[in-house]
Amino acid sequence: MDRLEAERLLQQMLGADARFRDGQWEAIDRAANHRQRLLVVQRTGWGKSLVYFLATKILRDAGAGPTLLISPLLSLMRNQIAAAERAGIRALTIHSENLAEWPQVEDALRANRCDVLMVSPERLSNAGFLEKLLPLLAARIGLFVVDEAHCISDWGHDFRPDYRRIVRVLRHLPANVPVICTTATANNRVVQDVMSQVVSLELSRGPLIRPSLRLYNIRLADQAERLAWLAQFVPKLSGNGIIYTLTIQDARRVAEFLQREGIAARQYHADLEGEQRVQLEQALLRNEVKALVATVALGMGFDKPDLGFVIHFQRPGSVVAYYQQVGRAGRAVETAYGVLLSGREDDEIADYFIRTAFPPAEFMQQVLAVLEKATGMTIEEIGAALNCRRGTLEKALRLLEVDQAVEHRKTVWSRTANPWTPDVMRAEQVTALRRAEVEQMRRYVEHTGCLMEFLARALDDPSPASCGKCMNCTGQTHRQSPPTELVQRAVEFLRGDSILLSPRLRWPKTILPEVQRALPADAVVSSTVIPEPLRAQPGRALCIWGDAGWGREVADGKYVAGRFSDALLEAAARLVREKWNPQPAPAWVAAVPSWRRPELVRDFATRLAAKLGLPFAPLIQQLRDTQPQKQMENSVTQLRNLLGAFAVVGDLPRGPVLLVDDLTDSGWTMAVLSVLLQAHGSGPVHPFALAKSSPRNS
């Protein structure tokens, strides 16, 4: 097909005035007509999906088989399916949330009624996909597309182990099958790494500067100031946009505060059900909300051409991650805004993500050693043998599986016969790079020159230049502060924003016999389900540890003053009486004992009981010292650390009890003590903590 015919297809897809952008037709021609392998590095909104959809159309019209498109996010898949339909392309997808549709997809592939099959990279390790669907494609793939190809490289800002499987598939493709790899966020190092892994890949690269985007950096240390700034200025921005946060907890918190201030904002993150995320995406696309307050769950490929602004509530961990997210704005409007807010928690969150990104080599070897002693183990069983978080273990298993050192069938993991040697030097180099990227982001925040040029140079743009529109280019460096009363409302919101403590519902199966031996006989049954009459009620925490509400004051009371303040006492009493109002109402108060600081929580619980007009009963005793729960990394080790450590002595008062602690981490301390109290005749147990740990559960 020649350019004129392809342009008619383009107009059918986008409208009569549509024309190819620089480089689009050339990429389509090289893939569809010359069967080449391309790495397309172009800015967000340039139209990378247009390239592979039109290439698919040309190849299918010439009798080629369907396109296999590897796409990392469901939100990206949904956008791509809609775009494909506009071009008359039959696109189907399989993922973890549409299992019921897999048989129809299989039928469509058999009948050649599928032009594009979109799958996540994780599907390449799924037994059902490998056994049923991949064989229907393998012999007749017409085009292979890897979206967000920077994920192949562990130098990329969003490296994903499952992308390494793609490289293996590509190595077995016939030489005449064209390949298109696309990304908007690859500097020279990432480009070279991807091209070294995918053979015969040729580079198609364009400029990254987006002329419509006006960039601003604003430093506001306190979250209250940033909340007030959002409430003051978001309504003044034209159009709709995205507000990015680094944690789920902050996405919830920011959205709720903006709603209270009369702004149509909604939270969007990975904890929401798939259907909820679809509805929220559609609400933004239809301009029914002013802003989605989102984590990176709303990221790569989300396409709303008229997005008017992207604001970051915290500083991202790298320039390339920031560019990708801020590049969502201004694709099809003359002026859009990218505002980077930054605060005191940024470094702590960035450090947490770096420390937990790659499991240490020693831990990977421990996982292999555990698996070598068994014929097969579940994740829970492996975790029971190691003091590790489930997320860390899952990352380790994925990396080891990609390296073919382990394999799994359904839920059972086993060791293969393949040797495995850790690449310690590369892991250290990648970690050092991540820390250098954080430092580069700090320099961006402080930069006094053109902000867009800074981003372009960081991404090795072939033609970086001053934008003439950012805050520094236009001299708009003076910041207007939000009104004092608005900041005060934000402070009060943060201090009144209590945290739900969900009760533990099940004992870990792997240590159920230990639980049965340690707890009263009538407290445990053969099932892992914690009996409802002995289960804790949903509880509350006053704040997140160290946050901008009460978090820093809790930390000061615990480690500096040695006593919790009267202000915390007043806030806790107000929460219990007014906002929470637990039912059935507590009739007395108990405290979680501490071996190292025996008076700290007891003193606070005694004062809180007096404030609430309730008796305090010191009936829980600690029988032995335990390790800090924050050092226990999974449910098995956390629970094992507590079994046999507490006892309830004396005659319990009648009625429900408010169980008070200073800090809750895993929730198992409250769960065990709730069982003990109720097994000894107390009423329902309402857990209360001054703070919930962070960022593990954020």
VENUR-V316335 format. One line per field, one symbol per residue. ss: DSSP state (H for helix, E for strand, - for the rest). burial: b if it has 16 or more other C-alpha atoms within 10 Angstrom, else e. Layout:
ss->???
burial->???
This chain:
ss->--HHHHHHHHHHHH---------HHHHHHHHHH---EEEEE------HHHHHHHHHHHHHH-----EEEE---HHHHHHHHHHHHH----EEEE----HHHHHHHHHHHH-----EEEE-HHHHH-HHHHHHHHHHHH----EEEE--HHHH----------HHHHHHHHH------EEEEEE----HHHHHHHHHH---EEEEE-------EEEEEEE---HHHHHHHHHHHHHH----EEEE---HHHHHHHHHHHHH----EEEE-----HHHHHHHHHHHH-----EEEE--------------EEEE------HHHHHHHH---------EEEEEEE---HHHHHHHHHHHH---HHHHHHHHHHHH----E-HHHHHHH----HHHHHHHHHHHHH---EEEE--EEEE--------HHHHHHHHHHHHHHHHHHHHHHH----HHHHHHHH-------------------------HHHHHHHHHHHHH--EEE----E--HHHHHHHHHH--HHH-----E--HHH--EEEEEEEE------HHHHHHHHHHH----HHHHHHHHHHHHHHH-------EEEE--------HHHHHHHHHHHHH--EE---EEE------HHH---HHHHHHHH---EEE--------EEEEEEEE---HHHHHHHHHHHH-----EEEEEEEE------
burial->eeeeebbebbeebeeeeeebeebbbebbbbbbbebbbbbbbbbbbbebbbbbbbbbbbbbeeebbbbbbbbbbbbbbbbbbebbeebebbbbbbbeeeeeebeebbeebeeeebbbbbbbbbbbbeeebeeebbebbeeebbbbbbbbbbbbbbbbbbbbbbbbbbbeebeebeeebbbbbbbbbbbeebbebbbebbeebbbbbbebbbebbbbbbbbbbbbbbbbbbbbbebeeeebbbbbbbbbbbbbbbbbbbbeebebbbbbbbeeeeeeebeebbebbbeeebbbbbbbbbbbbbbbbebbbbbbbbbbbbbbbbbbbbbbbbbbeeebbbbbbbbbbbbbebbeeebeeebbbeebbbebbebbeeeebbbebbbbbebbbbbebbebbbbbbbbbebbbbeeeebbbbeeeeeeeeeebeebbebbbebbbbbbebbeeeebbbbbbbebbbbeebeebbbbbbbeeeeeeeebeeebbebbbebbbbbbbebebbeebbebbbeebbebbeeebbeeebebbeebbbbebbbbbbbbbbbbbbbbbebbeeeebbeeebbeebbbbbeeeeebeeebbbbbbbbbeeeeebbbebbbbbbeebebebbbbbbbeeeeeebeebbbbbbbbbbbbbebebeeebbeebbbbbbbbbbbbbbbbbbbbbbbbbebbbbbbbbbbbbbbeee
